[in-house]
Amino acid sequence: FPIDITFKSTNPFGWPQIVLSVYGPDFFGHDVVRGYGAVHVPFVPGRHKRTIAMFVPESTSRLQQLTSWFTGRRPEFTDPKVVAQGEGREVTRVRSQGFVTISFNVM
């Protein structure tokens, strides 16, 4: 999707990121999360291609996995900021779920 955004900053620390949340149907037709990922927006003019590693949160126990399978409610993040920040992610169990390639045209 084409996105037209203008940014202005005096400090490049924490430069804007694009956070992706990909959803899709599971075996039973429930809409479940297929992956999360984030990438920093490049600030150098030109065409940039970035590959984003996607991941999904995992249940911590077999009982939770079984319950989520029956109910169709898989683990997911309630706040998308968790994906963009590194704080607290070291204790979150996740599984790799493929890649998404995104192209930027920066002027």
C-alpha positions as CSV (number, residue, x, y, z in Angstrom):
1,F,0.0,0.0,0.0
2,P,1.4,3.4,-0.8
3,I,1.9,5.5,2.4
4,D,2.8,9.2,2.2
5,I,4.2,10.6,5.5
6,T,6.3,13.6,6.4
7,F,8.6,13.5,9.5
8,K,10.6,16.3,11.2
9,S,12.9,15.8,14.1
10,T,15.9,17.4,15.8
11,N,17.0,14.0,17.2
12,P,17.2,10.8,15.1
13,F,17.1,8.6,18.3
14,G,14.1,6.3,18.2
15,W,13.5,7.1,14.5
16,P,10.0,6.2,13.4
17,Q,9.3,2.5,12.7
18,I,6.7,0.7,10.8
19,V,5.1,-2.0,12.8
20,L,3.4,-4.8,11.0
21,S,0.6,-7.0,12.4
22,V,-0.4,-9.7,10.0
23,Y,-3.7,-11.6,10.6
24,G,-5.3,-14.5,8.7
25,P,-7.7,-17.4,9.1
26,D,-6.7,-20.6,10.9
27,F,-8.0,-24.2,10.2
28,F,-11.4,-23.4,11.8
29,G,-11.8,-20.0,10.2
30,H,-10.9,-18.0,13.2
31,D,-9.0,-14.7,12.5
32,V,-5.6,-15.2,14.3
33,V,-2.3,-13.4,14.3
34,R,0.1,-14.8,11.7
35,G,3.1,-12.5,12.6
36,Y,4.5,-9.3,14.0
37,G,7.5,-7.4,12.8
38,A,9.0,-3.9,12.8
39,V,11.6,-2.0,10.8
40,H,13.1,1.5,11.1
41,V,12.1,3.9,8.3
42,P,15.3,4.9,6.3
43,F,16.1,8.6,6.2
44,V,18.5,8.7,3.3
45,P,16.9,9.7,0.0
46,G,16.5,6.9,-2.5
47,R,14.8,3.5,-3.0
48,H,15.3,1.1,0.0
49,K,14.3,-2.5,0.3
50,R,14.0,-4.0,3.8
51,T,13.2,-7.6,4.8
52,I,11.3,-7.9,8.1
53,A,11.6,-11.0,10.2
54,M,8.1,-11.9,11.4
55,F,7.3,-13.7,14.7
56,V,4.3,-14.8,16.7
57,P,4.0,-15.2,20.5
58,E,3.8,-18.7,21.9
59,S,1.9,-20.1,24.9
60,T,4.0,-20.9,27.9
61,S,2.5,-24.2,28.8
62,R,0.9,-27.2,27.1
63,L,-2.4,-26.5,28.9
64,Q,-2.5,-23.0,27.5
65,Q,-1.7,-24.3,24.0
66,L,-4.5,-26.8,24.2
67,T,-7.0,-24.2,25.5
68,S,-6.1,-21.7,22.8
69,W,-6.4,-24.3,20.1
70,F,-10.0,-25.2,21.3
71,T,-11.2,-21.7,21.8
72,G,-9.5,-20.2,18.7
73,R,-7.9,-17.4,20.8
74,R,-4.1,-17.6,20.2
75,P,-1.6,-15.4,22.2
76,E,-1.2,-12.0,20.8
77,F,0.1,-8.6,21.9
78,T,-2.5,-6.1,23.1
79,D,-0.2,-3.1,22.5
80,P,1.8,-2.8,19.2
81,K,4.5,-0.8,21.0
82,V,5.8,-4.1,22.4
83,V,6.9,-5.0,18.9
84,A,8.8,-1.7,18.3
85,Q,10.5,-1.6,21.7
86,G,13.1,-4.0,23.1
87,E,12.0,-3.6,26.7
88,G,10.4,-6.7,28.2
89,R,10.7,-8.8,25.0
90,E,13.5,-10.9,26.4
91,V,10.9,-12.7,28.6
92,T,8.3,-13.2,25.8
93,R,8.4,-16.6,24.2
94,V,8.1,-16.2,20.4
95,R,8.4,-18.4,17.3
96,S,9.8,-17.3,13.9
97,Q,7.1,-17.0,11.2
98,G,8.7,-16.0,8.0
99,F,9.6,-12.7,6.3
100,V,7.9,-9.7,4.7
101,T,9.8,-7.5,2.2
102,I,8.9,-3.8,2.1
103,S,10.1,-1.1,-0.3
104,F,10.6,2.5,0.6
105,N,10.9,5.5,-1.8
106,V,12.4,8.3,0.3
107,M,12.7,11.9,-1.0
